Amino acid sequence: MTNKENTGNPEVTPGKNVEHPEVMNKESARQPDTVNLKVFQHTDTSKNEIVLDMEKDGKIYIFNGKPDGSAPAVEFMHVLAAGAAGPDPHIHTKQTETFHVVSGTMVARVKGQEDVTLGPGEKITVPPGKTHTFSNGSKGDPLELRIVVEPALDFQWFMTEAVKSGLRNGGRQKDMPLLEAGHLMWLSRDQQRIGGMPYFMQDILFGMLSLAARITGKAGNIAPKP
């Protein structure tokens, strides 16, 4: 695969009528310098919600049910602590990702575009092939997002395995062991890529790490791709 980015520009939509499920205690969420994000956790077992809490990173992911790679989309809630950064710049090669701001301030960064700041009720859509990331633009309030990834493919499996690996090894995303990270990226190379590195170099690097993970048995810590 060559490293060619989609030339489509992200679409920013203002508005104040975004519908969303209530998953947070807004009064508690607005307390400055709050690092315990458990106020956001209102797990509803009747809806089969899956909560992935990376408290040390100030991140929570809430999925409704188990991964379904055949679904037209996967929708989930994401909470980012005050002042926290989101993921490293990355690319979804086959999926469109739309960020709906439920509360707080989001700073969206898309390669080749000026940074965009969004507030409650606004959204930004990033087409496949565009390097992007985001962060919480407020140093006092958490950011709550409703994120839709279309089509679903293996996104939820990918995120779940990445978070679980980080939690097992210290509690932060950066604690994910190199061999596990490399193996996961190798398995996901048809859909997920890191930004700023040619695809052929990623294939070489992650292919070697995946091989080492399989030889050492570390690959067994990552659930097989569905």
C-alpha positions as CSV (number, residue, x, y, z in Angstrom):
1,M,0.0,0.0,0.0
2,T,1.3,3.4,-0.8
3,N,1.1,6.3,1.6
4,K,-1.5,8.4,-0.3
5,E,-3.8,10.6,1.7
6,N,-7.4,11.3,0.7
7,T,-7.5,14.9,-0.6
8,G,-11.0,15.5,0.8
9,N,-11.2,18.1,3.5
10,P,-12.7,17.6,6.9
11,E,-16.3,18.9,7.3
12,V,-17.0,21.1,10.3
13,T,-20.7,21.5,11.2
14,P,-21.9,24.1,13.7
15,G,-25.1,23.6,15.6
16,K,-26.7,23.1,19.0
17,N,-29.1,20.2,18.4
18,V,-26.9,17.2,18.5
19,E,-28.8,14.3,20.1
20,H,-26.8,12.0,22.5
21,P,-27.3,9.6,25.4
22,E,-26.6,11.0,28.8
23,V,-23.6,9.2,30.2
24,M,-22.1,11.8,32.6
25,N,-22.9,13.8,35.7
26,K,-22.5,17.3,34.3
27,E,-22.3,19.1,37.7
28,S,-19.5,16.8,38.9
29,A,-17.8,17.1,35.5
30,R,-17.3,20.8,35.8
31,Q,-15.3,20.8,38.9
32,P,-11.8,22.2,38.0
33,D,-8.8,20.0,38.2
34,T,-10.8,16.8,38.5
35,V,-8.7,13.8,37.6
36,N,-11.1,11.0,38.7
37,L,-13.3,10.5,35.7
38,K,-15.5,7.9,37.4
39,V,-18.3,10.6,37.5
40,F,-18.8,9.8,33.8
41,Q,-19.3,6.1,34.4
42,H,-23.0,5.3,34.4
43,T,-22.7,1.8,33.0
44,D,-26.1,0.4,32.0
45,T,-25.9,-3.4,32.0
46,S,-29.3,-3.6,30.3
47,K,-27.6,-1.9,27.3
48,N,-24.5,-4.2,27.6
49,E,-22.2,-1.1,27.8
50,I,-18.5,-1.8,27.9
51,V,-16.5,0.8,29.7
52,L,-12.7,1.0,29.1
53,D,-11.3,3.4,31.8
54,M,-7.7,4.6,31.4
55,E,-7.8,6.8,34.5
56,K,-4.1,7.5,34.5
57,D,-4.3,8.9,31.0
58,G,-7.6,10.7,31.8
59,K,-9.5,8.8,29.1
60,I,-12.7,6.7,29.1
61,Y,-14.3,4.8,26.2
62,I,-17.9,3.6,26.4
63,F,-19.1,1.1,23.8
64,N,-22.6,-0.3,23.5
65,G,-22.1,-4.0,23.1
66,K,-19.4,-6.2,21.7
67,P,-17.6,-5.5,18.4
68,D,-19.5,-6.1,15.2
69,G,-17.3,-5.8,12.2
70,S,-20.2,-6.2,9.8
71,A,-22.1,-3.1,11.2
72,P,-22.4,0.0,9.0
73,A,-20.9,2.0,11.9
74,V,-19.7,1.8,15.5
75,E,-20.7,4.6,17.8
76,F,-19.2,5.2,21.2
77,M,-18.7,7.9,23.9
78,H,-15.2,9.2,24.7
79,V,-14.3,11.4,27.7
80,L,-11.0,13.2,27.9
81,A,-9.8,14.9,31.1
82,A,-9.1,18.6,31.4
83,G,-6.0,19.5,29.4
84,A,-5.4,16.0,28.2
85,A,-4.2,15.0,24.7
86,G,-5.9,12.5,22.5
87,P,-4.2,9.8,20.4
88,D,-1.1,10.3,18.4
89,P,-1.6,11.4,14.8
90,H,-3.1,8.5,12.9
91,I,-5.0,7.5,9.8
92,H,-8.1,5.4,9.2
93,T,-7.5,4.0,5.6
94,K,-11.1,2.8,5.0
95,Q,-13.2,4.6,7.6
96,T,-14.8,8.0,8.0
97,E,-14.7,9.4,11.6
98,T,-17.1,12.0,12.9
99,F,-16.6,13.7,16.2
100,H,-19.7,15.2,17.9
101,V,-18.9,17.5,20.9
102,V,-21.3,16.8,23.7
103,S,-19.7,19.0,26.3
104,G,-16.4,20.8,26.7
105,T,-13.9,22.1,24.1
106,M,-12.3,20.0,21.4
107,V,-9.3,21.1,19.3
108,A,-9.2,19.0,16.1
109,R,-5.9,18.7,14.2
110,V,-6.0,17.5,10.6
111,K,-2.9,17.4,8.4
112,G,-2.9,20.2,5.9
113,Q,-5.6,22.1,7.6
114,E,-5.7,24.8,10.3
115,D,-6.6,23.6,13.8
116,V,-10.3,23.8,14.5
117,T,-11.8,24.5,17.9
118,L,-15.3,23.0,18.5
119,G,-17.9,23.4,21.3
120,P,-21.0,21.6,22.4
121,G,-23.4,20.8,19.5
122,E,-20.6,21.1,16.8
123,K,-19.0,18.3,14.9
124,I,-16.2,17.6,12.5
125,T,-16.0,14.7,10.0
126,V,-12.6,13.3,8.9
127,P,-12.6,11.3,5.6
128,P,-10.5,8.2,5.1
129,G,-6.8,8.7,4.5
130,K,-6.4,11.9,6.5
131,T,-3.9,12.1,9.3
132,H,-5.6,13.5,12.4
133,T,-5.7,13.8,16.1
134,F,-7.4,15.9,18.8
135,S,-7.1,17.2,22.3
136,N,-9.1,18.8,25.1
137,G,-8.9,22.5,24.7
138,S,-9.9,23.3,28.2
139,K,-7.6,23.1,31.3
140,G,-10.6,23.1,33.6
141,D,-13.3,20.9,32.1
142,P,-13.4,17.4,30.7
143,L,-14.3,16.9,27.1
144,E,-17.1,14.5,26.2
145,L,-17.4,13.3,22.6
146,R,-19.8,11.0,20.7
147,I,-17.7,9.4,18.0
148,V,-19.0,7.6,15.0
149,V,-16.7,5.5,12.8
150,E,-18.1,4.3,9.4
151,P,-18.1,1.4,8.6
152,A,-17.4,-0.3,11.9
153,L,-14.9,-2.9,10.5
154,D,-12.4,-3.8,13.3
155,F,-12.2,-0.5,15.0
156,Q,-13.7,-1.5,18.3
157,W,-11.6,-4.6,18.5
158,F,-8.5,-2.5,17.8
159,M,-9.3,0.1,20.5
160,T,-10.2,-2.6,23.0
161,E,-7.0,-4.5,22.6
162,A,-4.9,-1.4,22.7
163,V,-6.5,-0.1,25.9
164,K,-6.4,-3.5,27.6
165,S,-2.7,-3.9,26.8
166,G,-2.0,-0.4,28.3
167,L,-4.0,-1.2,31.4
168,R,-2.2,-4.5,32.0
169,N,1.2,-3.0,31.9
170,G,0.9,0.2,33.9
171,G,-2.3,1.9,33.1
172,R,-1.3,4.3,30.4
173,Q,-1.4,4.0,26.6
174,K,2.4,4.5,26.5
175,D,2.8,1.5,28.8
176,M,1.7,-0.8,26.0
177,P,4.7,-3.1,25.3
178,L,6.5,-2.6,22.0
179,L,6.0,-6.1,20.8
180,E,2.2,-6.1,21.6
181,A,1.8,-2.7,19.9
182,G,3.7,-3.8,16.9
183,H,1.7,-7.0,16.6
184,L,-1.6,-5.1,16.9
185,M,-0.6,-2.6,14.3
186,W,0.5,-5.4,11.9
187,L,-2.8,-7.1,12.3
188,S,-4.6,-3.8,11.7
189,R,-2.4,-2.5,8.8
190,D,-5.3,-2.7,6.3
191,Q,-7.3,-0.2,8.4
192,Q,-5.2,1.7,10.9
193,R,-1.9,3.5,10.3
194,I,0.2,6.0,12.2
195,G,0.7,9.4,10.8
196,G,4.0,10.7,9.5
197,M,5.6,7.4,8.4
198,P,5.5,5.9,4.9
199,Y,3.4,2.8,4.8
200,F,6.2,0.6,3.5
201,M,8.3,1.5,6.5
202,Q,5.4,0.7,8.8
203,D,5.1,-2.7,7.2
204,I,8.7,-3.4,7.7
205,L,8.8,-2.2,11.3
206,F,5.5,-3.8,12.5
207,G,6.1,-7.0,10.5
208,M,9.4,-7.5,12.4
209,L,7.8,-6.6,15.8
210,S,4.9,-9.0,15.1
211,L,7.3,-11.8,14.2
212,A,9.2,-11.2,17.5
213,A,5.9,-11.1,19.4
214,R,4.9,-14.5,17.9
215,I,8.3,-16.0,18.7
216,T,8.3,-14.8,22.3
217,G,4.6,-15.6,22.9
218,K,3.7,-12.0,23.4
219,A,1.3,-12.1,20.5
220,G,-0.9,-14.3,22.7
221,N,-1.7,-11.2,24.8
222,I,-3.6,-9.7,21.9
223,A,-7.0,-11.3,21.0
224,P,-7.1,-12.6,17.4
225,K,-8.5,-10.3,14.9
226,P,-12.2,-11.1,14.3
